[in-house]
Amino acid sequence: MVKVEITRNLFEEIEKRFKRGADKIYNLIYSLKDNPRKGKTLSNVGDILIKEIKYRNFRFYFILDGQKLKFFEAEELTDLLLRFIRMSDKKHQQKTINEIKEVLIKIGLGGFN
């Protein structure tokens, strides 16, 4: 089973920025339950993959266990957690990716609540 989780900070930012259009964002995010391989892989820290999906000029970043994604077929995925943690526009993309890597290296997965 694939579980999609959105951090509280990101949820509030989506609600604030997109207002009525937030439903489209959530549909895009939750579509990963059906296709967890979706999204562009940006980097990895240990076994944790950092990926992004795009919506217009915005990027939504999520992390997941790369080993589970690599070795299982879609119907065999169990307990895979996709945690959406940040968003940025194209202008701040690299800065956001570097911040995510830094948190994963220094604190680990617990740094995103």
N, C-alpha and C positions, 0 to 999 in steps of 0.2 A: 504494500500500500504506500502510495506517495502522499506525503503530507506537505501542504504549502502553508507557511507561516509568514506573516508580515509583522515586523517590529512595530511597537506602538508609535515611536517617533516617525517612522515612515508613513504609517497610516494617517497620522495627524497632518503630515506635510502634504500627502495626496489630497486629503479632504480640503485643506486650506487652499491649495493651488488650483485644483481642478473643479472643485465644487460639484456641479451637476455632471460633469464628464468623468467623475471618479469611477462610476460604474463600468465604463469602458476599460479603465485601467485594471480594475479588479477582475474583470472577465479575462483580460490578457494574462494576468498573473496566474489566475486559477486554471487557465488552460494547460498549464504545465503538469497538472495532475494526469492528464491524458497523454501528454508527450513530454516526459521529463528531460529528454535530450535536446529540447528546444533551447535556443539562446546561443550566444557566442561566448566561447571560453576565452577569458582574458588572461588569467594567471592561475597559479596554484601556490598554496603555502602548505607544505607537507602533502597530506592526502586530501586537503580541502580545496575544492575548485571555486574560483570566483568567475561568475558568468554574468551576462547582461542580456536583457531584452529591451527592444526599442519601442517607443511610442512617440511618434512625431519627432520633435527635437530632444526628447528626454530619454534617458537611459535609467533602467531599474536594475540594480545589482542584487544578486543573490548568491548564496554560498551553499555548497552541498558536499557530501562525501564522494569524492571522485572514484574511489575503489568500487563502491556499490554500483555506481552508474556505468563503470567500464565493464564489469564482469557479468551483469545480469541483463536479461532481456526485459522488455517493458512489462510483460505479464508476471515476471518473477521478482520484480522489485518489491521488497517489503521493508517497511520502516525507513524509507528514504525521506529525509527532511530537506525541503528547499526553504531556506530562510531568506526572505527579502529584507535587506538591511539598509540600503541607501538608494537615492536617486540623484541625478545631476542632469544638467543640460550639456550639450556638446562642448561648450567652452570650458567647463570645469571637470571634464571626464577624467583626465589623468590624475588630477589632484585627488579626486574621490577614490579612484582605484588605489593610489598610494596610501591613503588613510585607512582603507579596508585592510590592506596588507600589513600595515603597521600594527593595527589592533589585533589581527590574528597572530602575528609574531609575538607581541608583548603579552597579550592577555589570553588569547585563544577565543574559542566560540562564545565564551561567557561575556565577552566584551560587547556583544550586541543584544540588547534587551529592549 
